[in-house]
Amino acid sequence: MNVSIVIPAFNESRRLPATIEKLMALNSAGEFKNITIHEVIVIDDGSSDNTVEICKNFAKKYSTVKVLESGKNFGKGHAVRIGLMNVKGEYALMADADMATPWTELNKLRKYLESSTSHIAIGSRDLPESDIRTHQSFLREHLGKLFNFFVRSITGLKFKDTQCGFKLFNMAYIKPILSELKVNRFAWDVEFLFRAKAHGLTMIEVPVQWEHQNESRVNPIKDGLQMAWTVIKIRVGIL
């Protein structure tokens, strides 16, 4: 399996170095079974720190690392969309910059994707087999569960966790959908999966190891309400 890694980044100068170095070390050690890491694309979403400079230094150090700049802060969904539009690999892994899900879980997503003949494998923190090493706060965790119940009720998607930042895509089937996507911020996952379902793509939810990381970019109240309204607009066809 030939895989491009897509990492959206906004003010990630503190976390990105360890994330990229860990990925490169695991790849050099042959920890990704039957997987070739074709490229690592970091999309800077208008950072105000030195994220871009750090990424460009990594691009000099590792030929597989590429940096894309959005110019200003549009949102995570916009960054992911730009990244996916530029991948060259047959498959693409979207991974958050905080390494909350270990890189080696890519092996698990590959196995599930290939054994199920699905087009998309999404990492999940809310299946019985999910391995949560460090939980979020009570408020964040329960608001997250409430949001996903809301998503299932409104959209008909059956997934327990749409928001985990670890998803593997078969790009031959995904690329035709990208031009339809409009959500720029945190509800991009829901729109993406909703559009994929409408196109008849098959998706599988995969239990992953996960550990809460501090410095979350999501405000559970403000962003949660915005995401809920976005989900409604997706469902009724306003978006």
KENU-56905 format. One record per residue (C-alpha): residue number from 1; x, y, z. Coordinates in Angstrom, 3 decimals, m for minus. Example, Ala and Ser with C-alpha at 12.3 -4.5 7.8 and 13.67 -1.06 7.14 Angstrom:
! residues 2
+-----+----------+----------+----------+
!   k !        x !        y !        z !
+-----+----------+----------+----------+
!   1 !   12.300 !   m4.500 !    7.800 !
!   2 !   13.670 !   m1.060 !    7.140 !
+-----+----------+----------+----------+
This chain:
! residues 239
+-----+----------+----------+----------+
!   k !        x !        y !        z !
+-----+----------+----------+----------+
!   1 !    0.000 !    0.000 !    0.000 !
!   2 !    1.383 !    3.381 !   m1.087 !
!   3 !    0.320 !    6.044 !    1.446 !
!   4 !    0.526 !    9.824 !    1.605 !
!   5 !    0.319 !   11.329 !    5.096 !
!   6 !   m1.727 !   14.539 !    5.407 !
!   7 !   m1.230 !   16.639 !    8.567 !
!   8 !   m3.249 !   19.855 !    9.044 !
!   9 !   m1.372 !   22.295 !   11.262 !
!  10 !   m2.239 !   25.531 !   13.025 !
!  11 !    0.323 !   26.933 !   15.486 !
!  12 !    1.892 !   23.495 !   15.947 !
!  13 !    5.535 !   24.542 !   16.398 !
!  14 !    5.706 !   22.797 !   19.771 !
!  15 !    4.163 !   19.451 !   18.837 !
!  16 !    5.075 !   18.954 !   15.183 !
!  17 !    8.810 !   18.233 !   15.565 !
!  18 !    8.244 !   15.189 !   17.777 !
!  19 !    5.354 !   14.050 !   15.576 !
!  20 !    7.350 !   14.133 !   12.345 !
!  21 !   10.522 !   12.693 !   13.880 !
!  22 !    8.547 !    9.802 !   15.363 !
!  23 !    6.925 !    9.067 !   12.001 !
!  24 !   10.284 !    9.081 !   10.227 !
!  25 !   11.915 !    6.882 !   12.864 !
!  26 !    9.128 !    4.299 !   12.682 !
!  27 !    9.273 !    4.289 !    8.894 !
!  28 !   13.054 !    3.815 !    8.899 !
!  29 !   12.680 !    0.960 !   11.389 !
!  30 !   10.210 !   m0.824 !    9.103 !
!  31 !    7.312 !   m0.551 !   11.547 !
!  32 !    4.724 !   m0.017 !    8.815 !
!  33 !    3.875 !   m3.430 !    7.435 !
!  34 !    3.219 !   m3.655 !    3.687 !
!  35 !    3.077 !    0.138 !    3.577 !
!  36 !    5.252 !    2.599 !    1.671 !
!  37 !    5.156 !    6.166 !    2.976 !
!  38 !    5.101 !    8.062 !   m0.314 !
!  39 !    5.080 !   11.582 !    1.154 !
!  40 !    4.234 !   13.589 !    4.242 !
!  41 !    2.239 !   16.733 !    3.464 !
!  42 !    1.919 !   19.352 !    6.212 !
!  43 !   m0.692 !   22.006 !    5.475 !
!  44 !   m0.160 !   25.181 !    7.459 !
!  45 !   m3.491 !   26.817 !    8.204 !
!  46 !   m2.281 !   30.392 !    8.620 !
!  47 !   m0.181 !   29.850 !   11.742 !
!  48 !    1.045 !   32.902 !   13.658 !
!  49 !    4.014 !   31.054 !   15.178 !
!  50 !    7.001 !   29.504 !   13.357 !
!  51 !    5.198 !   26.344 !   12.232 !
!  52 !    5.988 !   27.038 !    8.573 !
!  53 !    9.685 !   27.557 !    9.250 !
!  54 !    9.890 !   24.336 !   11.224 !
!  55 !    8.121 !   22.392 !    8.484 !
!  56 !   10.378 !   23.803 !    5.781 !
!  57 !   13.402 !   22.714 !    7.796 !
!  58 !   11.976 !   19.203 !    7.938 !
!  59 !   11.415 !   19.347 !    4.166 !
!  60 !   15.135 !   20.054 !    3.764 !
!  61 !   16.011 !   17.180 !    6.060 !
!  62 !   13.560 !   14.627 !    4.628 !
!  63 !   12.768 !   14.486 !    0.914 !
!  64 !    9.332 !   13.006 !    1.603 !
!  65 !    8.164 !   16.028 !    3.630 !
!  66 !    6.260 !   18.728 !    1.748 !
!  67 !    4.762 !   21.977 !    3.049 !
!  68 !    1.631 !   23.694 !    1.780 !
!  69 !    0.521 !   27.104 !    3.047 !
!  70 !   m3.066 !   28.346 !    3.064 !
!  71 !   m1.984 !   31.945 !    3.675 !
!  72 !   m4.541 !   32.580 !    6.389 !
!  73 !   m6.541 !   30.634 !    8.930 !
!  74 !   m9.499 !   29.064 !    7.115 !
!  75 !   m9.963 !   26.046 !    9.394 !
!  76 !   m9.019 !   22.398 !    9.704 !
!  77 !  m11.447 !   21.230 !    7.024 !
!  78 !   m9.945 !   23.592 !    4.463 !
!  79 !   m6.425 !   22.424 !    5.314 !
!  80 !   m7.362 !   18.746 !    5.023 !
!  81 !   m9.125 !   19.353 !    1.720 !
!  82 !   m6.095 !   21.147 !    0.252 !
!  83 !   m3.838 !   18.361 !    1.458 !
!  84 !   m5.977 !   15.606 !   m0.071 !
!  85 !   m6.193 !   17.468 !   m3.367 !
!  86 !   m2.405 !   17.396 !   m3.591 !
!  87 !   m1.559 !   13.840 !   m2.565 !
!  88 !    0.243 !   11.568 !   m4.988 !
!  89 !   m0.142 !    8.293 !   m3.094 !
!  90 !   m2.791 !    5.673 !   m3.859 !
!  91 !   m4.013 !    6.032 !   m0.275 !
!  92 !   m3.958 !    8.955 !    2.141 !
!  93 !   m3.898 !    9.024 !    5.922 !
!  94 !   m5.268 !   12.164 !    7.561 !
!  95 !   m3.619 !   12.466 !   10.975 !
!  96 !   m3.758 !   15.193 !   13.600 !
!  97 !   m0.488 !   16.885 !   14.527 !
!  98 !   m0.744 !   15.937 !   18.206 !
!  99 !   m0.073 !   12.198 !   17.687 !
! 100 !   m3.026 !   11.350 !   19.956 !
! 101 !   m3.373 !    8.182 !   17.905 !
! 102 !    0.043 !    6.478 !   17.532 !
! 103 !    1.418 !    6.278 !   14.010 !
! 104 !    1.596 !    2.497 !   14.209 !
! 105 !   m2.222 !    2.341 !   14.234 !
! 106 !   m1.901 !    2.915 !   10.490 !
! 107 !   m1.138 !   m0.805 !   10.265 !
! 108 !   m4.508 !   m1.573 !   11.833 !
! 109 !   m6.418 !    0.735 !    9.495 !
! 110 !   m4.673 !   m0.847 !    6.503 !
! 111 !   m5.689 !   m4.354 !    7.611 !
! 112 !   m9.303 !   m3.353 !    8.178 !
! 113 !   m9.471 !   m1.482 !    4.883 !
! 114 !   m8.026 !   m4.323 !    2.830 !
! 115 !   m9.886 !   m7.136 !    4.556 !
! 116 !  m13.247 !   m5.380 !    4.281 !
! 117 !  m12.746 !   m3.996 !    0.750 !
! 118 !  m13.974 !   m0.653 !    2.127 !
! 119 !  m12.969 !    2.694 !    0.639 !
! 120 !  m12.509 !    4.554 !    3.939 !
! 121 !  m11.303 !    3.430 !    7.370 !
! 122 !  m11.942 !    5.829 !   10.245 !
! 123 !  m10.229 !    5.557 !   13.595 !
! 124 !  m12.634 !    5.453 !   16.524 !
! 125 !  m12.289 !    6.209 !   20.222 !
! 126 !  m15.747 !    4.962 !   21.120 !
! 127 !  m15.914 !    1.287 !   20.181 !
! 128 !  m15.685 !   m1.450 !   22.840 !
! 129 !  m12.230 !   m2.424 !   21.564 !
! 130 !  m10.877 !    1.153 !   21.524 !
! 131 !   m7.851 !    1.598 !   23.787 !
! 132 !   m8.117 !    4.965 !   25.537 !
! 133 !   m4.875 !    5.515 !   27.457 !
! 134 !   m5.729 !    9.023 !   28.743 !
! 135 !   m9.290 !   10.322 !   28.737 !
! 136 !  m10.446 !   13.839 !   27.975 !
! 137 !  m12.102 !   15.873 !   30.694 !
! 138 !  m15.590 !   14.754 !   31.720 !
! 139 !  m17.114 !   17.722 !   29.873 !
! 140 !  m15.208 !   17.191 !   26.619 !
! 141 !  m15.758 !   13.443 !   26.545 !
! 142 !  m19.492 !   13.590 !   27.202 !
! 143 !  m20.105 !   16.523 !   24.878 !
! 144 !  m18.253 !   14.531 !   22.213 !
! 145 !  m20.525 !   11.530 !   22.752 !
! 146 !  m23.574 !   13.816 !   22.638 !
! 147 !  m22.356 !   15.364 !   19.378 !
! 148 !  m21.884 !   11.981 !   17.752 !
! 149 !  m25.353 !   10.869 !   18.899 !
! 150 !  m26.669 !   14.062 !   17.300 !
! 151 !  m24.746 !   13.306 !   14.081 !
! 152 !  m26.172 !    9.769 !   13.919 !
! 153 !  m29.704 !   11.075 !   14.505 !
! 154 !  m29.522 !   13.876 !   11.928 !
! 155 !  m27.427 !   12.374 !    9.122 !
! 156 !  m28.094 !    8.650 !    9.293 !
! 157 !  m24.362 !    7.937 !    9.601 !
! 158 !  m23.930 !    5.018 !   11.995 !
! 159 !  m20.468 !    5.771 !   13.348 !
! 160 !  m19.848 !    6.094 !   17.073 !
! 161 !  m17.015 !    8.577 !   16.522 !
! 162 !  m16.746 !   10.748 !   13.416 !
! 163 !  m14.232 !   13.211 !   14.886 !
! 164 !  m11.142 !   11.130 !   15.659 !
! 165 !   m8.225 !   12.622 !   13.714 !
! 166 !   m6.993 !    9.413 !   12.107 !
! 167 !   m8.616 !    8.374 !    8.813 !
! 168 !   m7.366 !    6.335 !    5.841 !
! 169 !   m8.743 !    6.932 !    2.344 !
! 170 !   m8.559 !    5.094 !   m0.969 !
! 171 !   m7.827 !    8.125 !   m3.115 !
! 172 !   m9.126 !    6.693 !   m6.398 !
! 173 !  m12.621 !    6.890 !   m4.908 !
! 174 !  m12.131 !    9.973 !   m2.751 !
! 175 !  m10.833 !   12.516 !   m5.272 !
! 176 !  m14.183 !   12.938 !   m7.109 !
! 177 !  m15.803 !   13.990 !   m3.812 !
! 178 !  m13.297 !   16.671 !   m2.820 !
! 179 !  m14.677 !   19.369 !   m5.107 !
! 180 !  m18.085 !   19.025 !   m3.404 !
! 181 !  m16.798 !   19.736 !    0.096 !
! 182 !  m17.500 !   23.163 !    1.578 !
! 183 !  m17.023 !   22.915 !    5.351 !
! 184 !  m13.804 !   24.630 !    6.380 !
! 185 !  m13.799 !   24.065 !   10.110 !
! 186 !  m14.186 !   21.205 !   12.576 !
! 187 !  m17.337 !   19.545 !   11.182 !
! 188 !  m15.513 !   18.658 !    7.959 !
! 189 !  m15.440 !   14.981 !    8.976 !
! 190 !  m19.217 !   14.777 !    9.049 !
! 191 !  m19.612 !   16.434 !    5.644 !
! 192 !  m16.929 !   14.208 !    4.151 !
! 193 !  m18.509 !   10.981 !    5.426 !
! 194 !  m21.997 !   12.169 !    4.481 !
! 195 !  m20.892 !   12.910 !    0.894 !
! 196 !  m18.982 !    9.623 !    0.709 !
! 197 !  m22.099 !    7.716 !    1.743 !
! 198 !  m24.143 !    9.582 !   m0.887 !
! 199 !  m21.602 !    8.451 !   m3.509 !
! 200 !  m22.066 !    4.831 !   m2.437 !
! 201 !  m18.644 !    4.459 !   m0.844 !
! 202 !  m18.222 !    1.909 !    1.921 !
! 203 !  m16.673 !    2.896 !    5.227 !
! 204 !  m15.484 !    0.955 !    8.248 !
! 205 !  m15.011 !    2.208 !   11.798 !
! 206 !  m11.825 !    0.904 !   13.408 !
! 207 !  m11.056 !    0.867 !   17.157 !
! 208 !   m7.737 !    2.613 !   17.782 !
! 209 !   m5.410 !    3.427 !   20.624 !
! 210 !   m5.814 !    7.038 !   21.674 !
! 211 !   m4.427 !    9.377 !   24.307 !
! 212 !   m5.782 !   12.824 !   25.045 !
! 213 !   m3.320 !   15.621 !   24.345 !
! 214 !   m3.446 !   19.057 !   25.916 !
! 215 !   m3.784 !   22.252 !   23.872 !
! 216 !   m6.875 !   21.116 !   21.994 !
! 217 !   m7.952 !   23.616 !   19.340 !
! 218 !  m11.646 !   22.769 !   19.858 !
! 219 !  m13.747 !   24.796 !   22.279 !
! 220 !  m16.321 !   22.223 !   23.460 !
! 221 !  m19.127 !   24.794 !   23.823 !
! 222 !  m18.549 !   27.425 !   21.144 !
! 223 !  m17.202 !   25.082 !   18.467 !
! 224 !  m19.634 !   22.346 !   19.482 !
! 225 !  m22.635 !   24.590 !   18.797 !
! 226 !  m21.153 !   25.740 !   15.495 !
! 227 !  m20.522 !   22.134 !   14.473 !
! 228 !  m24.092 !   21.129 !   15.375 !
! 229 !  m25.499 !   23.942 !   13.216 !
! 230 !  m23.175 !   22.912 !   10.371 !
! 231 !  m24.428 !   19.318 !   10.591 !
! 232 !  m28.018 !   20.533 !   10.263 !
! 233 !  m27.088 !   22.591 !    7.184 !
! 234 !  m25.367 !   19.566 !    5.648 !
! 235 !  m28.427 !   17.415 !    6.225 !
! 236 !  m30.968 !   19.861 !    4.778 !
! 237 !  m28.779 !   20.664 !    1.779 !
! 238 !  m27.865 !   24.256 !    2.574 !
! 239 !  m24.215 !   23.215 !    2.321 !
+-----+----------+----------+----------+
